[in-house]
Amino acid sequence: MNVYEFHQGSLPLLISIPHAGTFVPEPIAQRFTLAGSRLADTDWHVDKLYEFARELGASILKANYSRYVVDLNRSPDSASLYEGSPTSPVCPTLTFLDEPIYLPGREVTATEVEARVDQYWQPYHQCLVAELKAMRQRHGYALLWDAHSIASEVPSLFIGVLPEFNFGTRDDASCPRAVADQLLDLVTSDGKFGAVLNGRFKGGYITLKYGRPSEGVYAVQLELSRRVYMDEAAGTGWNPQRAESAAELISALLMRYLKSRVS
């Protein structure tokens, strides 16, 4: 199993999908609890949702391994993403519902964490870095879009129901506020969906690490509530009608993102 799948596009736009992978090597899977084996925190079907972006000309980088093997949107040394607020480590030990991922006595060791970072984390980020560099060389700039989704309600992470579209720019550090405001306006203009910028989800490690506007690289994270394109009550069910509508709006967002950078 390859660590990632990469599609080369023609635009200065790279879509990163770090959490849609579901593969877990058998020696690791045998150590999972029932809760861990459900892979409940997967960004279900996000790669399928963004399949349209190939035709737009975007490059797409998608992880194949589960975030329970290694979380590509965390620092390799498990440093906290937000000052004063703990975040899950690069090799998670608990689900979002605070359930143990590993059976007692079979937890991941420090040596194993280091090995997983080398085997799974590094290749993904090496590809990401190489493509952003190539885009800057070809176009003079690069736009990174980190694509995620999450359950609409996760009491351990936030109170109440999450807005449908949650944009993160690390409090404007990874992308100019004027650009992000255009994305917000596009979502909320017809009143169908709610949107927030730098709310509960300000962007993870990928946004933090690679968003460098002064160097010609913008980065935006979109944390999409699953109800936008799934039947949440049915577990991991894909809803074709909702997904089609969501893909159309996300396509418009990506095109606005591209135009705002060059305008």
C-alpha positions in Angstrom: 0.0 0.0 0.0 1.4 3.4 -1.0 1.6 6.0 1.7 -0.3 8.4 -0.4 -1.9 9.0 -3.8 -0.9 12.1 -5.8 -2.6 13.6 -8.8 -0.6 16.2 -10.7 -2.6 19.2 -11.9 -1.9 22.3 -13.9 -3.1 25.0 -11.6 -1.2 26.6 -8.7 -3.6 24.9 -6.3 -2.8 21.8 -4.1 -5.6 20.1 -2.3 -4.3 18.1 0.7 -6.5 15.3 2.1 -4.7 13.9 5.1 -7.5 12.2 7.1 -9.5 10.2 4.5 -7.3 7.1 4.6 -8.7 4.0 6.2 -5.9 1.4 5.8 -4.4 0.1 9.0 -1.6 -2.5 8.9 -2.7 -5.8 10.4 -0.1 -5.9 13.2 -1.4 -2.5 14.3 -5.1 -3.3 13.8 -4.8 -6.4 16.1 -3.9 -4.1 18.9 -7.0 -1.8 18.5 -10.0 -1.8 20.8 -13.4 -2.1 19.2 -13.7 1.7 19.3 -10.3 2.0 17.6 -11.3 -0.5 14.9 -14.3 1.7 13.9 -11.9 4.4 12.7 -14.7 6.8 13.6 -12.6 9.9 13.3 -11.9 9.4 9.6 -12.8 12.2 7.3 -15.2 9.9 5.5 -15.4 10.3 1.7 -13.6 13.6 1.5 -11.5 12.3 -1.4 -14.6 11.3 -3.2 -16.2 14.7 -2.5 -13.1 16.5 -4.1 -12.8 14.2 -7.1 -14.2 17.0 -9.3 -11.1 19.1 -8.6 -9.1 16.9 -11.0 -11.1 18.4 -13.9 -10.5 21.9 -12.5 -6.8 21.4 -12.8 -5.9 21.1 -9.1 -3.2 18.8 -7.8 -4.5 16.4 -5.1 -2.5 14.7 -2.4 -4.5 12.1 -0.4 -3.3 9.9 2.4 -4.1 6.1 2.3 -3.4 5.2 5.9 -5.7 6.0 8.8 -5.0 8.9 11.0 -5.0 6.4 13.9 -1.7 5.0 12.4 -0.3 8.5 12.1 -1.9 11.9 12.1 -0.5 13.9 9.2 -2.0 17.1 10.5 0.0 17.1 13.7 3.6 18.0 14.4 6.0 15.1 14.2 7.0 15.8 17.8 3.3 16.0 19.0 3.7 19.7 19.9 0.4 21.4 20.7 -1.3 23.1 17.8 -2.6 25.9 20.0 -0.9 27.7 22.8 -2.3 26.7 26.1 -4.6 24.0 24.6 -3.5 20.4 24.4 -4.1 18.5 21.1 -3.9 14.9 20.2 -0.5 13.5 19.4 0.9 12.5 16.1 0.0 8.9 16.9 -3.4 9.2 18.6 -4.2 7.1 21.7 -7.9 8.3 22.1 -10.8 8.8 19.8 -12.7 12.1 19.7 -15.1 10.5 22.2 -12.1 9.9 24.6 -12.3 6.1 24.0 -8.9 4.2 24.0 -7.7 3.2 20.6 -5.4 0.5 21.9 -6.0 -2.5 24.1 -4.5 -2.2 27.6 -0.7 -2.9 27.5 -0.6 -2.7 23.7 -0.3 1.0 23.3 2.1 2.6 20.8 5.6 3.1 22.2 7.9 6.1 21.7 10.1 4.1 19.4 7.2 3.0 17.4 6.0 6.6 17.1 9.4 7.6 15.7 9.2 4.7 13.2 5.7 5.6 12.0 6.7 9.2 11.5 9.6 8.1 9.3 7.5 5.6 7.4 4.2 7.4 6.9 4.4 11.0 8.0 7.6 12.1 6.2 6.7 10.8 2.7 3.4 12.7 2.7 5.0 16.0 3.8 7.9 15.5 1.4 5.5 15.3 -1.5 3.5 18.3 -0.2 6.7 20.4 0.1 7.9 19.4 -3.3 4.6 20.2 -5.0 4.3 23.6 -3.4 7.9 24.4 -4.4 7.2 23.3 -8.0 4.0 25.4 -8.1 5.9 28.5 -7.0 8.5 27.8 -9.7 5.9 27.4 -12.4 3.4 30.1 -11.4 5.2 32.4 -8.9 2.9 31.4 -6.1 1.0 28.4 -4.6 -2.4 27.9 -3.0 -2.8 25.1 -0.4 -6.3 23.9 0.5 -6.4 21.4 3.4 -9.6 19.4 3.1 -11.3 17.9 6.2 -14.6 16.9 7.6 -16.0 16.1 11.0 -19.2 15.1 12.7 -21.6 17.9 13.3 -21.6 17.3 17.0 -18.5 16.2 19.0 -19.1 17.2 22.7 -15.4 16.6 23.6 -14.2 19.1 21.0 -16.9 21.8 20.9 -20.2 22.8 22.4 -23.4 22.4 20.3 -23.6 21.9 16.6 -20.8 23.0 14.3 -21.5 25.4 11.4 -21.4 23.7 8.1 -18.3 25.4 6.7 -15.4 26.0 9.1 -12.5 27.9 7.6 -9.1 28.1 9.3 -6.2 30.4 8.5 -4.3 30.4 11.8 -5.9 33.8 12.7 -4.9 35.2 9.3 -1.3 34.1 9.5 -1.6 31.6 6.7 -3.8 33.5 4.3 -4.8 37.2 4.1 -8.1 38.1 5.8 -9.4 39.7 2.7 -9.1 36.4 0.8 -10.8 34.4 3.6 -13.6 36.9 3.8 -14.4 36.3 0.2 -14.7 32.6 0.9 -17.0 33.3 3.9 -19.2 35.6 1.8 -19.6 33.1 -1.0 -20.9 30.4 1.5 -23.2 32.6 3.4 -24.6 34.8 0.6 -27.7 32.7 0.0 -28.3 31.8 3.7 -28.3 28.0 3.0 -25.2 27.2 5.0 -23.5 28.7 8.0 -19.8 29.5 8.0 -17.1 30.7 10.5 -13.5 31.8 10.2 -11.0 30.8 12.8 -13.6 29.5 15.2 -13.1 26.1 16.9 -10.9 25.0 13.9 -8.2 27.5 13.1 -6.2 25.2 11.0 -3.9 22.3 12.0 -0.2 21.6 11.5 -0.3 21.7 7.7 -1.9 25.2 7.6 0.5 26.4 10.3 3.6 25.0 8.7 3.1 25.8 5.1 1.0 28.9 4.9 3.6 31.6 4.2 1.9 34.6 2.4 5.1 36.6 2.5 6.8 33.7 0.5 3.9 33.3 -2.0 2.1 30.4 -0.3 -1.4 30.8 1.0 -3.0 28.0 3.1 -6.6 27.5 4.1 -8.2 24.7 6.0 -11.8 23.8 5.4 -13.4 21.6 8.2 -16.7 20.6 6.7 -19.5 19.3 8.8 -20.5 15.9 7.6 -24.2 16.7 7.3 -23.3 18.8 4.3 -22.6 15.7 2.2 -23.5 12.6 4.3 -26.4 11.0 6.1 -24.9 11.3 9.5 -27.7 9.4 11.2 -26.8 6.4 9.0 -23.2 6.4 10.2 -20.8 6.8 7.3 -23.4 7.0 4.5 -22.7 9.0 1.4 -25.6 11.2 0.2 -25.4 11.7 -3.6 -27.7 14.7 -3.7 -26.1 16.5 -0.8 -22.6 15.7 -2.1 -23.4 17.0 -5.5 -24.6 20.3 -4.1 -21.6 20.5 -1.7 -19.1 19.8 -4.5 -20.6 22.6 -6.6 -20.2 25.1 -3.8 -16.6 23.9 -3.0 -15.8 24.2 -6.7 -16.9 27.8 -6.6 -14.8 28.3 -3.4 -11.7 27.0 -5.1 -12.2 29.2 -8.1 -12.7 32.2 -5.9 -9.6 31.3 -4.0 -7.6 31.2 -7.2 -9.0 34.5 -8.5 -8.5 36.3 -5.2 -4.8 35.5 -5.3 -4.2 37.0 -8.7 -6.7 39.9 -8.5 
